[in-house]
Amino acid sequence: MSIKCIFYSYFDADKGPRVLYQVPENSVTPSSDTPSQPPSLFLFDEISDYIIPKQQLCDRLITFCRNRYRLLGYPTCLEDDKYDRNEFIFNFVIVLDESEEFSSYKPVVKKLARLFKALEEQTGFLWNEVTRSSVYTLIEQVMEDLNSYCECMIPINESNTINLKLFPVIPPPAPIKAYHVPISTVRFESIMDSNWDLTMQRIIPYIDGVNSVRRIAELADADYTLTKKCVSELLYYGCIIIVDVFRFANIYAVNSDLANFVNDTVLHEECQGYISSNGRLLDFPTILELYTSLRQGLSVVEWSLENAERLKDVDVRRFIQFGIIKGFLYRVQKYPVRIDDGSGVVVPLSSQPVAGLGSSASLTGLVTGPPMLDAAGSLAAAKTGKSVTTGVSGGLMVDRSLPLLRYLDGAHHFDSICTDLQQSEKEVLKNLAAYPIEIIDR
Amino acid sequence: MTTERSLIPNPSLVAILLVIRDSAGGNLVFHYPPQPRAEAAHNTSTWRVGETNTDYTSSNSSFSSSSDDDDEADDRNSRSTVRLYGGGAATEKSAVTSQRSRSYDQRSSRRRRDSDHEYDEEDDDDDEDGAHGAEWEHVLGFRHDVISGLLNVPRALSRTRFELSVEQFVFLGYPCYNRPDGTWQRRRREKKPKPETPKTDETKDQEDDTADAVNDEGDITGNDADDEDPDALTLSRSKSPNPPPSLRKKFKREPRKPLEQVPSKLAMFHVVFVMSPPQLEYHSRMNDMYDVAKQFTLALKTQQAEDDYVARETERIIELRERGEKRGDSIHELWSRILRESTLADAIATLYQQISASKIAALKVNDFDFALQIPIMMETAILPSISEPQLPGMHLTTLHTLGSTPSEDEDMLLTPHLALLFLEDVDDIIKEIIQEQDQGSLSASFVQFIQNCKPTLSFAQMISASSPNGIIHPENPEYQYIEYFARHLIYWRKARAIMPLHYRRYYIVSPNADMKRLVPQSIIFNKLFPALPPLPKMLSLLSGKPRPYSAYIPSKDHRQAYMEMLAWLMRYGWVTNLLTFAFLKIPKDIKVAVRERQAREQAEAAVEMIQAASISAATATAVNSTSPGIISPGILSPSILSTSVEKSIANGTAIPNAKTREGMDDIPRISLSTGGDSGASNGRPKTGWSDITDSSNPAPPRSIGASTNTPTTPFEKPQLESSSGQLEDSILYEPSQPTPLESAWIERIAEGQPPDIGVIFDRLVKYLNGQHAIEGIALREAISKRELKRVLNAMDRYIVYSRHW
C-alpha cells in the first residue's frame, strides 16, 4: 500500500489548469526536457476537468480513476480580490493504485486541503512565489512519510504543522448476543490502565473464554447493555473473538474448512499444544480422526466416552474450542419448536397465549422480580418484538412456562433461551413438558 | 488490497443517468428515478447496510437484518449524514444557486477563451434559461448543467472505464464517442479481405480500432472480446434460450442492412450509474456494476450503429421534456410520458428497478432483447461463523456445480452427472416460457427439457434414458443442449445444479437453514405434503445422527413422495447433502518399510553411481547431501533426479519462509488467556488480528489454503521424519502432487493389495485430500460404486473420512 504520486495543481488564469509540483517528477505531465515523452502515470491534461473542476464542485472530496490509478483530491476555491478573476482554485492530489483500498486516504486528502487553505488565507502561502517553492519538499516529505510510517508530522511555520495519519478501516463488529462467549486475544492486564471505561474495567476480569456476555454482566455487577457495548468495542478492535457457550451436552461437527486446517502444518503444532491437558502431544492423524468423529446427533459426552482412550491427554473443552476458533468445527444448535397438536405446523408467536395482558400489566406494578429476571423479560420483548409488553416480566413470575413460549417459533435455540431466561436446558424442557414440541438440530 | 466480495447482494445503485453530446453540446437527457435519493441505495436489500461517509471510524459493511437487538446500528445511521449540494432548506438553496450560477457563467465563459478543449461546455447554459425552477433542475443535489458538464467527458476518455466520485456519490460508466468521421458504424471485420494489406479507405478504420484497443487497455475488468459482437454475449441472455454457442451459427440472425454511412448528430453518449457503495465493499460493488454498465452501453452502441437509435431516442426525450416544461407538467407526469414514448428511457427505468432490487433486468432496446444482472450467489461452501454476516437459507455445498456461464471452476467431468433442482414451481416456469414464445421449435424443446428434468435424474441419465447406448461425452450435441438449457435456467435463477437426490444419500438439516421462515414454511409444507409428517417433525427426524434418507421412508410406496419432499427441502435450503471426504493417512509401519528399502537401494545405487562416469560427481553429491534417503537414483531417470534436487532445494528454502510467517503471526499472538490455564502461552491458537481479518472475509473458499500455499506448495511441507529421523503417522496433504518419498509411501500402500485394487487405488489417490466428495469420484472416474467401495474398504486403514456438505 503506497502512494504513487502527490501533485499540486491550480488554475492558472492564462494557461488553465496546471500542475506546478509533482512527486515524483514526470508522473502526470511531461518534463520540460523531454516533452515528447508521456508522463509515467497518466496525462494530466486529459482529466484536468476533474482535478480543477468548476467552482460548484470545489470543497468536496473528488476521486477519479484513470489508467488504473485512483486520484484523490479535494479541490479548494478561495475568493479574494488579490487573485486574477477574484478566485484561486488549487488541489493537492494523491494518486494510488486503482485497486488499493483508499478509504483511509480520504481524511488525509481532506486535511491536507484544509491545511493549505488555512495557510493561503493566513499568509498567501501558495500565491506567494517564495513560500510556494517549499511545496515540492513538503509533498515529497508527506509522500515518503506516509508510505514508510503511515503518518507524518512536518512543521511548516511556527503556527502550522502537517499532521497526518492513515487509519486502517475495520469492518463493524458482529452484533453481540447474550449467549456469546468472548475469548481474549490480548493480555488485558498489560494494556489496560485506569483511564479505561469503568464498565470495561469491571467486566474484563470475567472474560475468560467460559462466561457468556450475560454471565459476565452478572458477575461484574455491570449493566447488561453497557457490557454488551464494551464487548462489541473489544470485538471491533480485535481484542476478543466470539464463540458460543461450551457444554458437554453440545453437539459439534466439522465443516468445509477442515481441509484448510489439514493443509496448515503450523496450525497442527498450535493445536497439539493447545489441546493437551498434561503436556503430552497427540499426533496429528489422531487429532484429525477425533475431530472427524464429531458429528451431528452426537453430544460431546457421548463422543468423549467413545474415544475415552485417545482423549486421556486431551482437554476436551480446549479441543472443541480450538476447532471453533479456527472455524473448521461448527456448533449444532438445538431449536425447540412448539407445534400445533392437530396439524403439526409450527405455532406462530402471534397466537401464543399472552398471559392476559390486562392482568399481567397490573401484576407488573405489584410484583417486582429480581433485576436480572426483569432484564431478561425486557430482552425477550426486544427479541420477539411482537405483542410483548412490559407486563411479561410480571407474567414471568406467575407461570414460568409462559415467557418460554415466546421462543418457540423456531428462531431461537436453547443457548439463547437459556441465557435469556437464566434457566438450564433441563429446566426449560421441564417447563415445556405440557406442550407438544419438536426439537430441531441445526 | 481490495475489499472482499460479499455474498450479500447490495447493488448500491442510486440512479442511472443518460448524458449525450451532440452539435448543441452536452446534455443530461434523462435520469431515473426522477428524484433519486441516496438512501434508496441502502433500502434495496433485506440486509442491514450501513452508510458510507468520510468518517473512517464508522465504516460499514453488510450485516444481517436479523441483528435485532443491535443498538449501534441506529447510532451509525443517525451519525451519517447525506450531504447534498445545496440540499439545505429551500430558501437557502435557491440563494446559493443563484449566486453560484452567476459565478458559473463567468467561469465557463472564461474557460471558453482559455482552454483549448475540443468540446464546448458552455452550451449547457442554453437549456438552463428556460428550465429555471423546473423540478428536474437539480439531480442528486447537483445543478442539471453542473452534472451534465461533469459527465460530458472529453474524447480522450472514450471507451474506458469512467469512475468519478464526488463525496459519497460515485459515477460509473463507459462513455462512447463516435468515430472521427462522425459515423457510429463499425465495419465488419469479415469485409476486410486481408488485414495486412488494408485498402486506403479502411486505413482510417483500422487506426481507429487500434486507438480503441489502446483505450481499452486501461480497462481493468475489460472483457473486450464482446466489444466486437455484443450480440454473441447478450443474445444468449434473452428470456427464451437460444441454441448453445457451438450450434448457434445457423440461428444467427441476419445483420440488418447497413445504413448509408451518414454521420449521426450524436457525438457521444454516456450511461452513468450513480452509486453509493459501502466503503468496505467499494471495489467489488463497483466492479459488479461496471460489468452491467458496460454491457448495457455496448448494446446501445450496437443499436446506435445500426440505425441511429440512441440519437433518435434522445431527441424524442428532449422534445418531450421541452414540451413538458412549457406545459408546466409535474416531474411525475413528464417522466411517465417519457417512459411511455421512449423505449430507451423505458429500458433505463427497467434496468434501474431490476438491478437495484438485485433482480434480472430483461431489456428490449430497438427490438433487441437481452438481459442484465449482477449475479447473486446461490450457494456457498463456507458456513459463516457467529461473528460473520449471516446468509440464512443459502444452500451449502462444496461441489463446484454448474454456473450460468462456463467457468474454470467447474468440474467438467462431473457436470454431466449433476441434476437440476428447480427453485420455482415447474409449471410457472413453463408458463412464463410459453408467454415469451418467439423462438418456435426451440422453445418447444426447452419446455420438453424442463418437463424431463428431475432432481433425482442426472443429465447423463436423461440422455441415456432416451438413447440407451449412452456414455456421455461433453461434446455430445445432445448433452450440449442440456447443459446450455441448464445454464440458461441457472442464469435466470430458476434452478440450481445439485448432486442428484438419492434415497441412499445422507441429508442433514442445513446449519444454514433460515429458522425464521419456519412458521410460514411449515404451513406451506402442510398444504403441499398433507400425507407426510409435518415440516418440524421431518426436520426433527433429520436432526439426529446422519442416516441414509431411506431410513426415514416408511415403505417403498412412499419413496416417490418422500423424494419430492426432499427436493422441496433442498430448494429452500432446509437440508443439505452430507458428503464424504477422505484424507490419506500414512501409518508409521509403511514409512519404516519404505525407509528400510530405500536405505538398501541407496547403498546399492551409491556403488553404481561411483561407477557411472556419465553422472558428474557434483550432481551425485548434491543428490546425496540434499536429499538423504529420499531418492534411489537407480530407479529414477536423470530428469526426475534433477527435479527432485530442485524439490529438495525448494524444501530447504521453504523452511525459513515458514519461519517468517510464524514470526509475523507472533506479533498479534500475545496470548489466549482462557480459563485458569493462561500460564502456558506456548502453542496456543493464534487468534490475533490475522484471525479476525480472516473471519471477517467470508468470500473466497480457499483463501486460507491459498495464503499458505505459495507456488512452491507441495514441497513446502516439512517432512516429518527428516528432522529427527523419528517416524510418525501422518496425513498426506496433497496426494496429487506427491514428493518422491510420498510416492514411495503410496506405492508401498498399494503393494500390499491385489493388483486390480492397486490399479483403481492409483486413480483414486489424487482425490484423497479432503476436498473431493467420494460421492462424485465414482461418477467422475467411471468406476462402479461397488468397485469403489471395495477399494475403499480394502484401504480403510489408510483413510480418514470426514463428512460435511
Interface residues (C-beta under 8 A of the other chain):
Chain A: M1 A13 D14 K15 G16 P17 L43 E46 I47 D49 Y50 P53 K54 Q55 Q56 L57 R60 L61 I62 T63 F64 C65 R66 N67 R68 R85 E87 E98 S99 E100 E101 F102 S103 S104 K106 P107 K110 F167 V169 I170 P171 P172 P173 A174 P175 K177 H180 I183 S184 T185 V186 R187 F188 S190 D208 G209 V210 T225 K229 S232 L235 G238 I241 I242 V243 D244 A253 V254 N255 S256 D257 L258 A259 N260 V262 N263 D264 T265 V266 L267 E269 E270 C271 Q272 G273 Y274 S276 D283 F284 P285 T286 L288 E289 Y291 T292 R295 Q296 G297 L298 R317 R318 Q321 F322 I324 I325 K326 G327 Y330 V332 Y335 V337 I339 S343 G344 V345 V346 V347 P348 L349 L379 A382 K383 G385 D409 G410 A411 E438 I439 I440 D441 R442
Chain B: M1 T2 T3 G50 T54 D55 Y56 T57 S59 N60 S61 F63 S64 S67 D68 D69 D70 D71 E72 R76 Y85 R100 S103 Y104 Q106 R107 S108 R110 R111 D114 S115 H117 F142 R143 V146 G149 L150 P154 A156 L157 R161 F162 E163 L164 S165 V166 E167 G218 I220 Q279 L280 Y282 H283 A381 I382 L383 S385 I386 S387 E388 P389 L396 T398 I508 V509 S510 P511 A513 M515 K516 L518 V519 S522 I523 F525 N526 P533 P534 L535 P536 K537 L539 S540 S543 G544 K545 P546 L578 F581 F583 K585 A658 R661 E662 D665 P668 I670 S671 L672 S673 T674 G675 G676 A680 N682 G683 R684 P685 K686 T687 G688 W689 D691 I692 D694 S695 S696 P701 R702 I704 G705 T708 N709 K717 P718 E728 D729 S730 I731 Y733 E734 N769 G770 Q771 V800 Y801 S802 R803 H804 W805
